[in-house]
Amino acid sequence: MALPEDDLSASQALVIDSNPTSRSILVSQLRDFGMGTVVQCARLADARRQLEYRTFDVVLCEHHFSGESSSGQDLLDDLRRNQLLPFSTVFIMVTGEATYAKVAEAAESALDGYLLKPHKATQLGDRLRQARIRKISLSEIFAAIEIEDFEGAANLCLHRFETRGLFWLYAARVGAELLLRIGKAAEAQTLYEAVVAAKTLPWAKLGVARSLLDTGQTSVAVSTLENLISEDPSYADAYDVMGRAQFDLGKFDKAMATYKMASELTPASISRLQNLGMMTYYSGDRKEAEKILDRTTRLGLDSKMFDCQTLVLLAFARLESNDRKGLQRCHDDFVRLIERNPDSKRHQRLSDIVDALALIQLHQFAQALDAVRAMIKNVKSPEFDFESAANLLALLAQLADKAIQLDEVDSVVEALGMRFCTNRALTELLAGSAAIHAPYAERIRAAQAQVLKLSEHAMSLSMGGDPKAAVKNLIFHGSSTLNGKLIETAYLVLNRYAAKIPDAQSLIEMVQDLRSRFATSTARASLGEQKRQAGGLTLRTGGPTAKTPNAIT
């Protein structure tokens, strides 16, 4: 594809290399190409901060950094996972490690290219030029993504793949990611499998596993992931997805071991360290969780990749260990976070939890009770999410552990359980939140059993030939409990038996209203703020970053 000579005078580049001589050579070559601005970084931490707050047209990053536990690949991985690297940026890995494993890893990481040392200026120029050719070739696809026409972009990708047009493998990866985003997991699975058949690539196999998870075939996904990990034990994204699958199955001990492995593979990954810390906390090992959460906070507090729920769980752990100074640091850290994010309702909501914990630590129980009562008022609102439920339940358990109870506490715990116990994973997360006060944890598990009974009774009505009664029963209990499982079951029964229900349309409207207000169609167990699905390709849009509802990481 023809490409006119580039005018780089208005472009910005970032060179990341710990070796001053190598860094100087790269900077000099870029300036010779006419690059307008070239910024240098010798450390990955400095580069991460630059990339979080500035947009560069070109990034040249060394793979190996002496004296650091992480690599350029780890930096790229974290940026991808947290949607901090826009498509417009050309990212080229520079390495002296000319082994197949490193080259393959780079090629499969959605890089724009890699450069082996020692290199000539013409080789770097060719890499930059090829990267720009690909971006121009795929510009129609990414223009559709920019205006959030995801279905149109997916169709363009499918056409490119089917006709084996230029960069058809890359287009297939983008297309499959878009299909997952718009809820067409089965179509995405077919596309990933076609890529595997055409050219076996780890990211395509991982995409098959992700698609299987999204269609509820968790056990099959686990088998696919086990095979992938056995073929490539260093593929960290595969561990992320395996952890998510084990998490969905409620196998917290296995998920924790998997997240630990992923964290050991990439020790500087803030997202993976957060996953491990949260999983350890909810599994009940609060002392170990406190260590991991503290390390995560020290490593990532100033990073956009940091999730403030980490700080909340650290505050709970410090209250349990009676660490007054540590709890105060959590409070002070939240003040800094809110100063940087003054309009974030989530930050303020989570900060209120830490404030209540500080009041409990200071034995100011009357004020703590007032704060908790204010939170209880929101239990039935659409905005009150699972994270809020887990944190409120943990607060109530802390008070109960100190023999302080609100009059309405029993009904509140019951309401939380009946609303949010939609599957085993969510139930065990809630129970883990209340672990310090066993009666609350047992009440949560009892709520799941009750929800299961309600669902089974409705299904027996449906199977017995009275689907209308089943739907009405589910709507009644779904409306009173706001339980997503009951509401979604009503939706499924209606879809299947609408032709046999005379006034189905009115029932459909009622169910759709409940689904839209309480977002039951996207409910899934998750740790902290939801991020991009592990193993996925970052797709930036023109507006606010779209959230992928099914992610753990």
C-alpha positions, 0 to 999 in steps of 0.5 A: 500500500502506498504511503506518502512521506510522513511529516512527523514535525507535529508528532510526539514520541516516547523512548523507554530504555534503561541503557543511556547509550541505546536510548540516545541512539533511538532518540537521535534516529527519531529526531533525524526522521523529523519527530517533533518532540521526543521524551525519554524515560530510563525506568518503567515506572516513569514511562507508565506515568507519562503514558497514563497522562499523555498521548504519544504518536510513537512509543519505542520500548526496550523489552529488558530492564536491568535491575527491574522485576518487570519488562517492557512486555509487562508495561504494554500488558498493563496499558492494554488491560486498562485501556490506556494505549489508544489505537493512534499510538504506534508501539514498537518493542526493542529487544536484543533477545532474538529468541522465538519465544520473545518474538512470538510473545511480542507479535501476539501482543497487538504490537505494531512491531518489534526491533532487534538490536543492533539495528540500523536507522533504516530498519526503525524507519521501515517498522514505523512506516509499516505500522502506519500502513496498517493503521491506514489500511484499517482506518475504516474499521477504527473510524466506525469504532470511534463513533461507537458503531461496533456492529458496523465495525465488526462486519467490516472486520468479518469481511476483511477476514473472509476475503483474506484482505490486508492484515486479515488476522489483526482484523479478525482479532478486532472483529471478535473483540467487537462481537464479544462487546455487543453480546454476540459471544457465539459468533465471536467463538466461531471467528476465533475458532476460524483463526485457530484453524487458519493459523494457530495463535495463543490469543485466538485460543484464549478468545475461544475460552472467553467466548465459552465463558460468555455463553455459560460453558464454563467447564469447557472453557476451563478445559480449553484454558488448561490445554493453552496453559500447558502449551504456554505456561508463561501466557499470563492472560490465560491465567487471568481468564482461568482465574475468572472461570474458577471464580465464576464456578465459586472455586475461590481456592483455585482462583486464588492460586491461579491469580497468584501464578499470574501475579508471579509471572508479572510482578509489576502488574497492578491489576493482577496484584489487586485481583490476588489481594481481593481474592485472598481477602474474600477467601478469609486470609485477612493477614496475607490479604493485608500484606498484598493489598498494602503492596498494591496500594504502595505500588499503584496508588498514583496510577490510573490502573489502581482500583480504590476498592483495594483501599477499602479492603485494606482499611477493613483488614487494618481495622481487624488487626487494630492498626489505627495508624494504618487505617488513618493512612487509608483515610488520607489516601482516599482524600488524595484520590478524591482530590484527583477525582472530585466528580466520582460518585464511586470514590465518594461512596467508597470513601464513606465506608473508610470514614465509617471504619475510622469511626468504629476504630475510634469507638465513636459508635453513635456516629458510625451507626448514623453513617451506616443508617444513611447507607441502608436507605439506598439498599433498594435503589437501582444504583445500589450495586453488588460492591455497595452490598458487600461493603455495607454487609462487611460494615454491619458485621464489624459492628455486630462483632463489637456487639453493636446492632441496629434494630433493622439489621436483620431485615437489611441482611435479609434484603441484601441476600435476597437481592444479590445472591444470584449464584454461588460465586456472588453468594460466597463473596457476600458471605466472605464479606461478613466472615467476621460475624458468622451468623450473617454469613450463614444468613446470606447462604440461606438467602441463596437457598431461598432464591433457588427454591423460588426459581425452582417452584416457578420452573415447575409451574412452567414445566407443568403447563402453566408458564403464565403463572410461572412468569407472574410468580417470578415477576412478583418475587423479582419485584420484591427482592430485586433479584437478578436471577429471578428477573432473568428467569422470568425473561427466559420463560417469557421468551420461550412461551410467549405464544402460549401466554395471552397477555404476554406483551404486558408481562414483557414490558414489566420484565424489561422494565425490571431488567433495564432498571437493575441491569440484571442482564449484565450481572456477574461476579467481579472483583473491584471495578470492572475492566477489560476482559483478560486476553482481549484487545483494547478498543478505545472509543471517541467517548468515555471508555466503555466498560466490559460488563463481564470482566474480573480483572 
